[in-house]
């Protein structure tokens, strides 16, 4: 992956979606839809993007503060997490342990180690420790939690709550292939590569090479399954993918290539193998138009991601999830390029 070909997206649209409360979840075309409010999922993803940016500005630092404050408020005293907030700042759901619990832990764990401001690191670890008191039996929520726990444990090996969360959450991820194919679930669902990333990262931190190897095997299978017939990335559609289902599946969501980019970046960090660079390149190129409809899924002038790839076109709305997914993918591509990978 040549650094000359790796562009970083502007943050204009993400900032356009943001207020001093959080990040609006939805947009009509490129106009925020305040009536739909905010969610923890997007605050968590946006916090990670803001912290991971190597050359932040005042606006990104302000966004990091906003999202961290949102997550602190979202984590209830017992560790459960609320997900939805109205435009006026009122929580509209009860605290629970859905995906947003895992995403909050992932973001808080990352910020606790990598945030630029010492105060942000202190506050992030406090909220992380509260949320880490809970456990989920859901595979994806647990996979997200593994990522945050592994970040904390790598930097602070003597945090028993993080170790317990990591060990118990990674045990939720299925390992054995099903009878029908090499994936450990009966069908591909969403954020599939996050399972691979969690096994790679968690296994590496726990010094369990068998988990790392299984995560790498699953990631290789996923890339082969989603590129074999085209040469470009043809990700699983919103209804999933069953064994034997080939060809384009619709609608394709931006979180799929973003999860693949993150997993490939982790795989390269652990193994140093250049094959994972190709996976990150395919994920980036999916946004640039190397996909089943041959249309760009990101606006390079604003950094806005489009909400879904459709047969022959795209959803013209540019909400937070898709925009952050594009930013994540390009951050991964840039990181691999600057690491000296060829």
C-alpha positions in Angstrom: 0.0 0.0 0.0 1.8 3.1 -1.2 1.7 6.2 0.9 1.3 8.3 -2.3 -2.1 6.7 -2.8 -3.4 7.0 0.7 -5.5 10.1 1.3 -6.9 11.1 4.6 -10.5 12.2 4.6 -11.5 15.6 5.9 -13.7 15.6 9.1 -16.0 18.3 7.8 -19.2 16.2 7.7 -18.6 14.5 11.0 -18.2 17.9 12.6 -21.3 19.1 10.7 -23.2 16.2 12.4 -21.9 17.1 15.8 -23.2 19.4 18.5 -22.0 20.1 22.1 -24.2 17.1 23.1 -23.0 14.4 20.7 -23.2 13.3 17.1 -26.6 13.2 15.3 -27.3 9.7 14.2 -29.0 10.4 10.9 -28.9 12.8 8.0 -31.2 13.5 5.1 -28.7 13.7 2.2 -26.0 15.7 4.0 -28.3 17.6 6.4 -28.4 16.4 10.0 -31.8 15.2 11.3 -32.0 16.4 14.9 -35.4 14.8 15.5 -33.7 11.3 15.5 -31.3 12.4 18.3 -28.0 10.8 19.3 -26.7 7.4 20.2 -23.9 5.8 22.2 -22.8 3.7 19.3 -21.9 6.8 17.3 -20.4 8.6 20.2 -18.1 5.6 20.9 -17.0 5.4 17.2 -16.5 9.1 17.0 -14.4 9.2 20.1 -12.1 6.5 18.7 -11.7 8.4 15.4 -11.0 11.7 17.2 -8.4 10.1 19.5 -6.8 8.1 16.7 -6.2 11.1 14.4 -2.5 11.7 14.3 -2.8 15.4 13.5 -5.8 16.7 15.5 -7.1 20.3 15.5 -9.1 22.2 18.1 -12.4 21.0 16.6 -11.4 17.3 16.8 -10.2 17.8 20.4 -13.6 19.4 21.2 -15.3 16.4 19.6 -13.3 14.0 21.7 -14.4 15.9 24.9 -18.1 15.9 23.7 -18.1 12.1 23.0 -16.3 11.2 26.2 -18.8 13.3 28.2 -21.6 11.5 26.4 -20.2 8.1 27.2 -19.6 9.0 30.8 -23.2 9.9 31.1 -24.3 6.8 29.2 -22.7 4.3 31.6 -25.0 3.8 34.6 -23.6 3.2 38.1 -24.0 -0.6 37.8 -22.2 -0.7 34.4 -25.1 -1.0 32.0 -25.2 1.5 29.2 -27.9 3.7 27.7 -27.9 4.1 24.0 -30.4 6.8 22.9 -30.6 10.5 23.7 -33.1 13.0 22.3 -32.0 16.2 20.7 -32.8 18.0 24.0 -30.4 15.8 26.0 -33.0 13.4 27.5 -32.2 9.6 27.6 -35.0 7.8 25.9 -34.1 4.2 26.8 -33.1 2.2 29.8 -29.5 1.1 30.4 -28.7 -2.4 29.1 -25.9 -4.5 27.6 -26.5 -4.4 23.9 -23.9 -3.7 21.2 -23.6 -0.1 22.5 -22.3 -1.4 25.9 -19.5 -3.2 24.0 -18.8 -0.3 21.7 -18.6 2.0 24.7 -16.1 -0.3 26.4 -14.1 -0.4 23.2 -13.9 3.4 22.9 -13.3 4.0 26.6 -10.5 1.5 26.7 -8.9 3.0 23.7 -9.2 6.6 25.0 -8.0 5.5 28.5 -4.7 4.6 26.8 -4.4 6.9 23.8 -6.2 10.1 24.5 -4.0 13.1 24.3 -5.3 14.9 27.4 -4.4 13.3 30.8 -7.8 14.3 32.1 -9.5 12.4 29.2 -7.4 9.3 30.0 -8.4 9.5 33.7 -12.1 10.0 32.9 -12.1 7.2 30.3 -10.6 4.6 32.6 -13.2 5.5 35.3 -16.1 5.0 32.9 -14.5 1.9 31.5 -14.2 0.3 34.9 -17.8 1.0 35.6 -19.0 -0.6 32.4 -16.5 -3.5 32.8 -18.6 -4.8 35.8 -21.1 -6.2 33.3 -21.0 -9.1 30.9 -22.8 -10.0 27.7 -23.7 -13.3 26.2 -23.9 -11.7 22.8 -21.1 -12.5 20.4 -20.7 -9.0 18.9 -21.2 -7.1 22.1 -18.5 -9.3 23.7 -16.2 -8.9 20.7 -16.4 -5.1 21.1 -15.7 -5.4 24.8 -12.6 -7.5 24.1 -11.1 -4.7 22.1 -11.4 -2.2 24.9 -10.3 -4.6 27.6 -7.2 -5.6 25.5 -6.2 -2.0 25.1 -6.3 -1.4 28.8 -4.6 -4.6 29.7 -1.8 -4.1 27.2 -1.0 -0.7 28.8 -1.8 -1.7 32.4 -1.2 -5.4 32.9 -2.2 -5.3 36.6 -5.9 -4.2 36.2 -7.8 -7.4 37.2 -11.2 -6.1 36.1 -9.8 -5.6 32.6 -8.3 -9.1 32.6 -11.5 -10.7 33.8 -13.6 -8.9 31.2 -11.2 -9.9 28.5 -11.0 -13.5 29.4 -14.8 -13.9 29.9 -15.8 -11.9 26.8 -13.4 -13.7 24.5 -14.8 -17.0 25.7 -18.2 -15.9 24.2 -16.8 -15.8 20.7 -17.4 -19.1 18.9 -14.3 -20.8 17.4 -15.2 -24.1 15.8 -16.2 -24.0 12.1 -19.8 -25.0 11.4 -20.6 -28.1 9.4 -21.4 -26.0 6.3 -18.3 -23.7 6.1 -15.3 -22.4 7.9 -17.1 -19.6 9.7 -18.1 -20.4 13.3 -21.7 -19.1 12.9 -24.4 -20.6 10.7 -24.5 -17.3 8.7 -22.5 -14.1 8.4 -24.3 -11.2 10.1 -22.8 -7.7 10.6 -19.5 -6.3 11.7 -18.2 -9.8 11.0 -14.5 -9.0 10.9 -14.8 -7.6 14.5 -14.9 -11.3 15.7 -11.6 -11.9 13.9 -10.0 -8.7 15.3 -11.1 -9.6 18.9 -9.5 -13.0 18.7 -6.3 -11.6 17.2 -6.0 -8.7 19.7 -7.3 -10.6 22.7 -5.3 -13.7 22.0 -2.1 -11.6 21.6 -2.6 -9.8 24.9 -3.4 -13.0 26.7 -0.5 -14.8 25.1 -2.8 -17.4 23.6 -1.5 -18.1 20.1 -4.2 -20.5 19.3 -6.8 -17.7 19.5 -4.6 -15.4 17.3 -4.3 -18.2 14.8 -8.0 -18.8 14.8 -8.7 -15.1 14.3 -6.3 -15.0 11.4 -7.9 -18.1 9.8 -11.4 -16.5 10.1 -10.2 -13.2 8.7 -8.6 -15.0 5.7 -11.8 -16.9 5.1 -13.9 -13.7 5.3 -11.7 -11.9 2.8 -11.8 -14.9 0.4 -15.5 -15.2 0.7 -16.1 -11.5 0.0 -13.6 -11.1 -2.9 -13.4 -14.5 -4.7 -15.8 -13.8 -7.5 -14.9 -10.2 -8.2 -11.4 -9.2 -7.2 -13.0 -6.3 -5.3 -14.7 -6.3 -2.0 -18.3 -7.6 -2.1 -19.3 -7.5 1.5 -22.2 -9.3 3.2 -25.5 -7.5 2.8 -27.8 -6.2 5.5 -29.7 -9.5 5.7 -26.6 -11.6 6.1 -25.0 -14.4 4.1 -25.6 -18.1 4.4 -23.4 -20.9 3.1 -23.7 -21.2 -0.7 -24.9 -17.6 -1.2 -22.6 -16.0 -3.7 -22.6 -12.8 -5.7 -23.7 -9.4 -4.7 -25.9 -9.2 -1.6 -27.8 -6.0 -0.7 -27.8 -3.5 0.8 -24.2 -3.3 1.8 -23.3 -1.2 4.8 -20.2 0.8 5.4 -19.5 -0.9 8.7 -18.4 -4.1 6.9 -15.4 -2.7 5.1 -14.5 -0.6 8.1 -14.5 -3.7 10.3 -12.3 -5.5 7.8 -9.9 -2.6 7.6 -9.5 -2.5 11.4 -9.0 -6.3 11.6 -6.4 -6.2 8.8 -4.5 -3.5 10.5 -4.4 -5.6 13.7 -3.4 -8.7 11.8 -0.6 -6.9 10.2 0.6 -5.4 13.5 0.7 -8.9 15.0 2.1 -10.9 12.1 3.9 -8.4 9.9 2.5 -10.2 6.9 1.9 -8.1 3.8 -1.2 -10.1 2.8 -3.2 -8.1 5.3 -2.3 -4.9 3.5 -4.3 -6.1 0.5 -7.4 -6.5 2.8 -7.1 -2.9 4.0 -6.6 -1.7 0.5 -9.8 -3.5 -0.6 -11.7 -1.9 2.2 -10.5 1.6 1.3 -11.1 1.0 -2.4 -14.7 -0.1 -1.7 -15.4 3.4 -0.6 -13.7 4.8 -3.7 -15.9 2.8 -6.0 -14.3 -0.6 -6.3 -17.5 -2.3 -5.3 -20.5 -4.1 -6.8 -22.2 -1.0 -8.1 -19.1 0.8 -9.2 -19.9 4.0 -7.3 -18.0 6.0 -4.7 -19.3 5.5 -1.1 -17.6 8.6 0.3 -17.5 12.3 -0.6 -13.8 13.1 -0.6 -14.5 16.8 -0.2 -16.4 16.5 3.1 -15.5 13.0 4.4 -19.2 12.0 4.4 -20.0 8.3 4.0 -23.1 7.2 2.1 -25.5 5.0 4.1 -25.8 2.0 1.9 -24.6 0.4 -1.4 -27.6 -0.5 -3.5 -28.0 -2.3 -6.9 -26.6 0.2 -9.4 -26.4 3.0 -6.9 -26.2 4.2 -3.3 -28.4 5.6 -0.5 -27.8 9.3 -0.7 -28.2 9.9 3.0 -24.9 10.5 4.9 -25.4 9.6 8.5 -22.9 9.2 11.4 -22.3 5.4 11.2 -21.4 5.5 7.5 -19.3 8.6 7.8 -17.3 7.3 10.8 -16.9 4.0 9.0 -15.2 5.8 6.0 -13.0 7.7 8.4 -12.0 4.6 10.2 -11.1 2.8 7.0 -8.9 5.7 5.7 -7.2 6.0 9.1 -6.3 2.3 8.9 -5.0 2.7 5.3 -2.9 5.7 6.3 -1.5 3.9 9.4 -0.4 0.9 7.3 1.2 3.2 4.7 3.1 5.2 7.3 4.3 2.0 9.0 6.5 1.5 6.0 4.3 -1.3 4.5 4.7 -1.7 0.8 
